[in-house]
Amino acid sequence: MTISIPSFFTRIKGYLRALVPHSALKLDGTAFRAAYRFALPLMVLYELVSFSSWLLPTASSPIFLIIIGLTAVLAMVRFDLAMLVLLAELFVGSQGGYMIAFGAEWGLQLSVRHALFLLLVAIWFAELLAASFAGGERRRAAWAWLQKLTSARIFLPFALLMLAIAFGIARGVAFGHPYDLVFFDVDRSLYFALFPALVTAFAAPKMIERAAALLCSAVSVAVFKALVVLFFFSHRVFDVAKMLYLWIRDTRVGEITVMVADFYRIFFQSQIFILVSMFLAALFVAYSRSMKDRGAKLAAAFVTWAMVSMLLSLSRSFWFGGAVATCALFVLLVWGRAGVTAWKRLVLLGLGSVLVAVGVIALTYSFPYPNKNGGISLASIFSDRAFSFDDDAAKSRWALLPKLTEAAMLHPVFGSGYGATVTYETHDPRLKAANSSSRYTTYAFEWGYHDIWLKIGAFGFGMYVWFLFSLLRPLFLRIRASRAAFRHSDMVFDGGDKQQSIVAAGLFVGLVALLGTNVFSPYLNHPLGIGILLLAGALVANGAFVARSEA
């Protein structure tokens, strides 16, 4: 007896549905609140499991297999919920997704991010093939992502960008760059391949609310984690502080750097999600019908909590991106003739969130020893960080820029391919110690746009700009179509047209923050920044910003 591929795949899905009933996967109550309450303890558990597996490396691989196995089962039953697992890791996994890794005890480091990416793309592609053979309505449903991307005018720029990336790989090999450098360089950009699967997942009902709740729970845990790190370091609990530092360093989650006295910079690369989302939350506050609304209060709390992270990061790249986005928000509100109430709420929210955030940081630092080092000035720390450019990191970055520009000019149109390296004089003491010289050669660069130009040239850079435009354009059109919505603060949290317009504006400004940050930090060629772009594209493709009268 022969069994066709479609029928075999369908039979496997049927078995899994019998094991995991559909009703067991539903979230009761309001989607956002239920998802937040469901995700928050799981986020905390993931952090604890990661720390435990770091303490006991032999446990990491079994935990890794359990996560991947459960996600595989979930993907066969509810692909949209399995995609939330991938997004959860992206929101908290920071630079490389190594909070859980496979084979660490054998010298092999396969991150859970890579595994989830490969797993979900493979399952999505298998369903696509099976549905294509099956035909009929199943085939139409499986290929709906293509129609959505085409209708939203995203598919062509996306396809050309993927072509430019493939061309960059070919040029890297043709120029004789080491294969390992080519792979590790392009590996980050291959995250674009997730896009069709993400569009498919976001077609599921309540997916947007669940993803938003997931992000909020990730932010809640990340900020609390940063404050815990600050507490142990600033209070010289060195036994715990040393373990936290090594855990964060080994899992590539972030950086901990002493600034003055016992005050430390706590920087996580995944804080980019906090920066992008806080503008949306601020607009929710500005345009809610009443500050007594539960949604408005939660949005204000989110902005304040996010501000703690932005200050603790002491990241000039984030601050620059936030400044650019603030200017964009100002222009948008002036153009939309925003009312006095919206302006007043935004100003009060901005000032209030900064003051409360500084208070939270100061309390964490000083309690229960207010004058353990004679006191420090947080204002001086923040201002010095913002306006001082003579530290080692800044000097290295500016020393790299002319060398990077010179290298990009060698092949300005089509690029030097992935794996291209640049040698420059670094001032970073850690790199000097590792190389016994100030000359440092690397294929990864801080200047994000220069990195894209060097690898795939002006042609590829143009395709990337076109892709970015295809995401920003529908958001702007939605804002322009409802320009009058910005004149009055009367939004109800009901998913109506006005809420859609505010979300479009918040996402637009958040993407501007990402584009500004990428000037000094390479987020647009990394899964963190790419993930934000793909999320925006999935929302646009699934009609999240189409007015009801237009639907």
Secondary structure, DSSP 8 states (H G I E B T S, - for coil): ----HHHHHHHHHHHHHHHS-GGGG---SSHHHHHHHHHHHHHHHHHHHHHHHHHSGGGHHHHHHHHHHHHHHHHHH-HHHHHHHHHHHHHHHTTTT-SSEESGGGT--EEHHHHHHHHHHHHHHHHHHHHHHH-HHHHHHHTHHHHHHHHTT-HHHHHHHHHHHHHHHHHHHHTT--HHHHHHHHTTGGGGGGHHHHHHHTTSTTHHHHHHHHHHHHHHHHHHHHHHHHHHHHTT-HHHHHHHHHHHHHTT-EEEEEEETTEEEEEEGGGHHHHHHHHHHHHHHHHBS-TTSHHHHHHHHHHHHHHHHHHHHT-HHHHHHHHHHHHHHHHHHHHTT--HHHHHHHHHHHHHHHHHHHHHHHHHHHTT-TTTTS---HHHHHHHHHH---SHHHHHHHHHHHHHHHHHTTSTTT-S-TT--EEEE---HHHHHHHTSSEEEES--S-HHHHHHHHHHHHHHHHHHHHHHHHHHHHHHHHHHTGGGGSS--B-SSS-HHHHHHHHHHHHHHHHHHHHHTTTS--TTSHHHHHHHHHHHHHHHTTTT--TTT-
